[in-house]
Amino acid sequence: MEENNIAPNPSMGNAMPKKSVNVWMIVAIIFILIIIGLGVYGFITIRNQNNKINSLNSQVSDLQNTKKTLEDAVAAAAKDVAQSTVSTQGTTDEALIAQAKNRILTQTDVKTVNATITEKKGDFAKISYNINSQNNASSMVFKKVNGTWQFIYAGQLNPCTDLIAIYGVPETWIDNTCSVTPKGAYTP
């Protein structure tokens, strides 16, 4: 009979532990690669979000600069309008016509105004005007107060008798058929 000699084969005895070590090494390498991949993905995502934040901050800064520029332009325009209005408050005929035109242009959407002084009586001046080169003329009445012309009335009809008592408007400029001047587009 033969003896079964079960002796460990040196090449076979170490095979089992090598396979389990290899499997664990592969699992560890895969785990490390996954961790590295997640880290790279997180880094790229955060960098992209930071770039978006920087871009939005830049846009906000540009919009704030544009807003400031527009506010400065509006303030400068308002100052120019205020200065041009003040400069038309003089006592000369040219200043009176300029004030009449300025009043019409700032209160309506007309493009052009033709105005002429038709009559002066004491501290009063009557101006005839037409807008946008139309033939329908209207009139304005101004009174000189403390050296400057002050607006009283504008309209297609003459003012009513109440302006005699209120401002002292010359009677020849009054429509005697009415007693109260209607409030029109330019009447104070």
C-alpha positions in Angstrom: 0.0 0.0 0.0 1.0 3.3 -0.7 1.3 5.8 1.9 -0.5 9.0 1.3 1.9 11.4 2.5 0.2 14.7 2.7 2.9 17.0 2.9 2.5 20.6 2.1 3.7 21.6 -1.2 5.7 24.7 -0.7 4.4 26.2 -3.9 0.8 25.4 -3.0 0.8 26.4 0.6 1.4 30.1 0.0 -1.1 30.4 -2.9 -4.2 30.8 -0.7 -2.9 33.7 1.3 -1.5 35.5 -1.8 -5.0 35.5 -3.4 -6.7 37.1 -0.4 -3.9 39.7 -0.1 -4.2 40.5 -3.8 -8.0 41.0 -3.5 -7.5 43.4 -0.5 -4.8 45.3 -2.3 -7.1 45.7 -5.3 -10.0 46.9 -3.1 -7.6 49.3 -1.3 -6.3 50.7 -4.6 -9.8 51.1 -6.0 -10.9 52.9 -2.7 -7.9 55.2 -2.9 -8.6 56.0 -6.5 -12.2 56.8 -5.7 -11.2 59.1 -2.8 -8.7 60.9 -5.1 -11.4 61.2 -7.8 -13.9 62.6 -5.4 -11.2 65.1 -4.1 -10.4 66.2 -7.6 -14.1 66.5 -8.5 -14.7 68.6 -5.3 -11.7 70.8 -6.0 -12.8 71.4 -9.6 -16.4 72.1 -8.4 -15.3 74.6 -5.8 -13.0 76.3 -8.2 -15.8 76.7 -10.8 -18.1 78.1 -8.1 -15.5 80.5 -7.0 -15.0 81.6 -10.6 -18.8 82.1 -10.9 -18.8 84.2 -7.7 -15.9 86.3 -8.9 -17.7 86.8 -12.3 -21.0 87.9 -10.5 -19.1 90.2 -8.2 -17.4 91.8 -11.2 -20.9 92.3 -12.9 -22.2 93.8 -9.7 -19.3 96.2 -9.6 -19.8 97.2 -13.2 -23.5 97.8 -12.6 -22.7 99.9 -9.5 -20.2 102.0 -11.6 -22.8 102.4 -14.3 -25.4 103.4 -11.8 -23.1 106.0 -10.2 -22.3 107.3 -13.7 -26.0 107.7 -14.5 -26.7 109.3 -11.2 -23.9 111.8 -11.8 -25.2 112.5 -15.3 -28.8 113.1 -13.9 -27.4 115.4 -11.2 -25.4 117.3 -13.8 -28.4 117.6 -16.2 -30.6 118.8 -13.3 -28.0 121.4 -12.4 -27.8 122.5 -16.0 -31.6 122.8 -16.2 -31.7 124.8 -13.0 -29.0 127.1 -14.2 -30.6 127.7 -17.6 -33.9 128.4 -15.9 -32.3 130.9 -13.5 -30.5 132.6 -16.4 -33.9 133.3 -18.1 -35.2 135.2 -15.1 -33.7 138.5 -16.2 -35.4 141.7 -17.0 -34.6 142.0 -20.7 -37.0 141.2 -23.6 -34.8 138.2 -24.6 -34.9 136.8 -21.1 -38.7 137.2 -21.0 -39.0 135.3 -24.3 -36.6 132.7 -23.2 -38.6 132.2 -20.0 -41.8 131.9 -21.9 -40.3 129.3 -24.3 -38.7 127.4 -21.4 -42.0 127.2 -19.6 -43.8 125.8 -22.6 -41.0 123.3 -23.5 -40.7 121.9 -20.0 -44.5 121.5 -19.5 -45.4 119.9 -22.9 -43.9 117.5 -25.4 -43.6 120.2 -28.1 -40.3 120.5 -30.1 -40.3 124.1 -31.1 -41.9 127.3 -29.8 -42.1 130.7 -31.5 -42.7 133.5 -29.1 -42.8 137.3 -29.5 -43.7 140.2 -27.1 -46.9 141.7 -28.4 -47.5 144.3 -25.8 -46.1 145.8 -22.6 -48.0 147.9 -20.0 -46.2 149.0 -16.9 -44.9 145.9 -15.1 -46.9 143.6 -17.4 -45.9 141.9 -20.7 -48.1 139.9 -23.1 -46.4 137.3 -25.3 -47.9 135.6 -28.3 -46.7 132.1 -29.0 -47.3 129.1 -31.3 -45.9 125.6 -31.0 -44.5 123.2 -33.6 -44.9 125.9 -36.3 -48.7 125.7 -36.2 -50.8 128.8 -36.9 -53.0 128.7 -33.8 -51.5 131.3 -31.5 -51.9 131.5 -27.8 -50.8 134.1 -25.3 -49.0 134.4 -22.0 -49.0 137.1 -19.4 -46.0 138.0 -17.2 -45.6 140.5 -14.4 -42.3 142.0 -13.3 -41.8 141.4 -9.6 -38.6 142.5 -7.8 -36.9 142.9 -11.2 -37.7 139.5 -12.6 -40.6 138.4 -14.9 -43.1 136.1 -13.1 -45.6 134.0 -15.1 -49.3 134.7 -14.5 -51.4 133.1 -17.3 -51.2 131.2 -20.6 -54.0 130.1 -22.9 -55.8 130.6 -26.3 -58.3 133.0 -24.7 -57.7 136.1 -22.7 -57.7 135.8 -18.9 -60.9 136.5 -17.0 -61.7 139.5 -14.7 -60.4 137.7 -11.6 -56.8 138.4 -12.7 -57.4 142.1 -12.4 -58.0 141.8 -8.6 -55.4 139.1 -8.1 -52.5 140.5 -10.1 -53.6 143.8 -11.5 -53.5 142.7 -15.1 -54.4 145.5 -17.5 -58.2 145.6 -18.2 -57.6 145.7 -22.0 -56.1 142.2 -21.8 -59.1 140.8 -20.0 -62.1 138.9 -21.4 -65.0 140.6 -19.7 -67.4 137.8 -20.5 -66.0 135.6 -17.8 -65.3 136.2 -14.1 -63.0 133.3 -13.2 -60.0 132.3 -15.2 -60.2 128.5 -15.9 -57.3 126.4 -14.8 -55.6 125.4 -18.0 -52.4 123.6 -18.9 -50.2 126.6 -18.0 -52.4 128.6 -15.5 -50.8 128.7 -12.1 
